[in-house]
Amino acid sequence: MEMMNNNMFNNNGCPKDCPPTYTECKPIESCSKQVVNQYHITKQPYVHTFVTEVVHHHILQNEFIPRYVTCEKHVNEPTQNTCGNLNNN
């Protein structure tokens, strides 16, 4: 086997005198998918009314409170004489 000279090889390590060979390959096809999520927010007012009803119950409860009243009467009665005569001295 003969030793080849370093000038006989190109940078790729192939002999310089060899013509380059091109091979046509089928194209590589790829596919990717990008999903974009969009959120559309619609504000819908929801009004709920809370009604508070206050019922006042008035209960009448009788309470016994005595009130004492004093009444005086002055009665003028005729004087009685022990002797029986009213006008005799």
Backbone as CSV, one residue per row, in Angstrom:
resi,resn,N_x,N_y,N_z,CA_x,CA_y,CA_z,C_x,C_y,C_z
1,MET,0.822,-1.153,0.000,0.000,0.000,0.000,0.881,1.235,0.000
2,GLU,0.503,2.157,-0.829,1.313,3.353,-0.936,0.887,4.373,0.096
3,MET,1.840,5.090,0.560,1.560,6.175,1.498,1.190,7.408,0.706
4,MET,0.140,8.028,1.134,-0.300,9.213,0.444,0.283,10.435,1.114
5,ASN,0.497,11.393,0.347,1.052,12.643,0.804,-0.060,13.466,1.462
6,ASN,0.310,14.323,2.437,-0.670,15.158,3.123,-1.288,16.183,2.191
7,ASN,-0.614,16.558,1.094,-1.180,17.543,0.188,-2.288,16.917,-0.635
8,MET,-2.427,15.673,-0.577,-3.421,15.005,-1.387,-4.812,15.015,-0.730
9,PHE,-4.898,15.433,0.499,-6.182,15.437,1.226,-6.658,16.873,1.473
10,ASN,-7.866,17.062,1.381,-8.418,18.383,1.698,-8.696,18.468,3.204
11,ASN,-9.339,19.550,3.637,-9.594,19.765,5.071,-10.569,18.743,5.656
12,ASN,-11.394,18.153,4.839,-12.366,17.191,5.320,-11.789,15.791,5.458
13,GLY,-10.589,15.621,5.061,-9.992,14.298,5.124,-10.242,13.459,3.887
14,CYS,-10.863,14.041,2.872,-11.124,13.309,1.642,-9.981,13.595,0.662
15,PRO,-9.697,12.631,-0.215,-8.667,12.896,-1.216,-9.089,14.042,-2.131
16,LYS,-8.146,14.888,-2.527,-8.435,16.064,-3.337,-8.892,15.679,-4.739
17,ASP,-8.438,14.604,-5.200,-8.773,14.260,-6.563,-10.156,13.632,-6.687
18,CYS,-10.812,13.344,-5.577,-12.150,12.753,-5.624,-13.164,13.866,-5.832
19,PRO,-14.038,13.725,-6.816,-15.053,14.729,-6.979,-16.103,14.606,-5.855
20,PRO,-16.663,15.742,-5.409,-17.672,15.650,-4.357,-18.922,14.973,-4.898
21,THR,-19.537,14.197,-4.071,-20.763,13.525,-4.463,-21.918,14.158,-3.700
22,TYR,-22.933,14.474,-4.410,-24.125,15.059,-3.794,-25.238,14.059,-3.896
23,THR,-25.876,13.816,-2.808,-27.009,12.928,-2.790,-28.239,13.750,-2.458
24,GLU,-29.259,13.595,-3.227,-30.476,14.336,-2.955,-31.376,13.475,-2.094
25,CYS,-31.705,13.989,-0.948,-32.578,13.263,-0.023,-33.947,13.923,-0.035
26,LYS,-34.904,13.163,0.406,-36.241,13.711,0.538,-36.216,14.770,1.632
27,PRO,-36.981,15.837,1.485,-36.982,16.863,2.535,-37.616,16.325,3.828
28,ILE,-37.076,16.807,4.878,-37.649,16.454,6.193,-38.761,17.453,6.467
29,GLU,-39.921,16.944,6.627,-41.055,17.815,6.910,-41.448,17.657,8.366
30,SER,-41.709,18.778,8.971,-42.163,18.747,10.359,-43.348,19.694,10.488
31,CYS,-44.062,19.501,11.533,-45.245,20.319,11.776,-45.287,20.648,13.256
32,SER,-45.657,21.856,13.517,-45.840,22.231,14.917,-47.161,22.963,15.022
33,LYS,-47.680,22.970,16.196,-48.974,23.598,16.430,-48.834,24.522,17.636
34,GLN,-49.358,25.700,17.481,-49.350,26.641,18.598,-50.795,26.935,18.956
35,VAL,-51.127,26.772,20.216,-52.487,27.023,20.683,-52.463,28.322,21.473
36,VAL,-53.305,29.234,21.046,-53.433,30.503,21.753,-54.816,30.517,22.385
37,ASN,-54.849,30.536,23.702,-56.121,30.587,24.426,-56.471,32.039,24.673
38,GLN,-57.622,32.415,24.215,-58.106,33.761,24.469,-59.333,33.663,25.355
39,TYR,-59.359,34.485,26.361,-60.482,34.505,27.286,-61.186,35.844,27.140
40,HIS,-62.445,35.787,26.848,-63.246,36.999,26.713,-64.178,37.058,27.922
41,ILE,-63.976,38.066,28.734,-64.751,38.198,29.976,-65.828,39.254,29.759
42,THR,-67.044,38.848,29.993,-68.165,39.769,29.915,-68.724,39.912,31.321
43,LYS,-68.742,41.128,31.820,-69.258,41.344,33.170,-70.770,41.464,33.105
44,GLN,-71.426,40.636,33.868,-72.881,40.630,33.921,-73.291,40.943,35.347
45,PRO,-73.863,42.116,35.603,-74.279,42.428,36.977,-75.421,41.513,37.416
46,TYR,-75.337,41.063,38.625,-76.366,40.218,39.219,-76.751,40.877,40.530
47,VAL,-77.944,41.430,40.577,-78.390,42.165,41.762,-79.350,41.275,42.532
48,HIS,-79.021,41.052,43.774,-79.888,40.277,44.661,-80.242,41.181,45.843
49,THR,-81.513,41.398,46.062,-81.960,42.287,47.133,-82.269,41.471,48.378
50,PHE,-81.656,41.848,49.461,-81.948,41.249,50.761,-82.857,42.214,51.509
51,VAL,-84.015,41.758,51.910,-84.973,42.604,52.625,-84.962,42.192,54.090
52,THR,-84.741,43.163,54.956,-84.798,42.925,56.395,-86.056,43.585,56.911
53,GLU,-86.923,42.818,57.504,-88.178,43.342,58.033,-88.084,43.323,59.548
54,VAL,-88.272,44.481,60.146,-88.229,44.604,61.599,-89.663,44.693,62.087
55,VAL,-90.061,43.777,62.944,-91.418,43.754,63.493,-91.315,44.118,64.967
56,HIS,-91.978,45.210,65.344,-91.978,45.647,66.737,-93.262,45.127,67.389
57,HIS,-93.119,44.379,68.429,-94.267,43.853,69.165,-94.418,44.678,70.450
58,HIS,-95.547,45.339,70.586,-95.809,46.134,71.781,-96.789,45.346,72.656
59,ILE,-96.342,45.015,73.816,-97.154,44.220,74.733,-97.506,45.099,75.930
60,LEU,-98.802,45.235,76.189,-99.266,46.029,77.325,-99.316,45.124,78.547
61,GLN,-98.579,45.494,79.549,-98.553,44.700,80.773,-98.929,45.632,81.925
62,ASN,-100.038,45.314,82.569,-100.497,46.153,83.674,-99.649,45.885,84.913
63,GLU,-99.335,46.962,85.598,-98.552,46.856,86.817,-99.348,47.538,87.927
64,PHE,-99.498,46.857,89.046,-100.272,47.391,90.164,-99.374,48.303,90.992
65,ILE,-99.728,49.571,91.040,-98.993,50.540,91.854,-100.005,51.167,92.808
66,PRO,-99.960,50.815,94.081,-100.923,51.404,95.018,-100.549,52.856,95.331
67,ARG,-101.549,53.680,95.438,-101.349,55.066,95.834,-102.259,55.299,97.038
68,TYR,-101.644,55.567,98.150,-102.398,55.753,99.384,-102.665,57.239,99.585
69,VAL,-103.900,57.535,99.811,-104.315,58.920,100.027,-104.963,58.981,101.416
70,THR,-104.637,60.005,102.145,-105.234,60.207,103.464,-106.178,61.392,103.382
71,CYS,-107.313,61.199,103.963,-108.314,62.246,103.946,-108.714,62.527,105.400
72,GLU,-108.787,63.786,105.778,-109.202,64.159,107.138,-110.509,64.921,107.080
73,LYS,-111.344,64.665,108.046,-112.596,65.397,108.166,-112.665,65.983,109.580
74,HIS,-113.050,67.187,109.626,-113.270,67.837,110.931,-114.773,68.016,111.110
75,VAL,-115.262,67.437,112.151,-116.699,67.508,112.438,-116.862,68.272,113.760
76,ASN,-117.621,69.302,113.693,-117.907,70.061,114.910,-119.168,69.473,115.542
77,GLU,-118.987,68.912,116.670,-120.122,68.363,117.385,-120.431,69.276,118.578
78,PRO,-121.665,69.363,118.887,-121.982,70.223,120.042,-121.384,69.656,121.331
79,THR,-120.978,70.565,122.185,-120.433,70.169,123.491,-121.552,69.684,124.392
80,GLN,-121.236,68.700,125.069,-122.231,68.159,125.995,-121.836,68.568,127.413
81,ASN,-122.869,69.028,128.115,-122.660,69.385,129.521,-123.036,68.165,130.349
82,THR,-122.238,67.894,131.312,-122.522,66.747,132.132,-123.736,66.981,133.045
83,CYS,-124.088,68.235,133.138,-125.222,68.547,133.998,-126.542,68.438,133.257
84,GLY,-126.520,68.452,132.056,-127.758,68.336,131.323,-128.197,69.647,130.732
85,ASN,-127.844,70.823,131.331,-128.221,72.114,130.775,-127.044,72.633,129.939
86,LEU,-127.325,73.001,128.777,-126.248,73.450,127.907,-125.922,74.933,128.147
87,ASN,-126.964,75.783,128.439,-126.722,77.210,128.540,-126.708,77.711,129.985
88,ASN,-126.811,77.002,130.980,-126.848,77.436,132.379,-125.435,77.425,132.925
89,ASN,-125.093,78.580,133.604,-123.805,78.654,134.251,-123.942,78.380,135.702
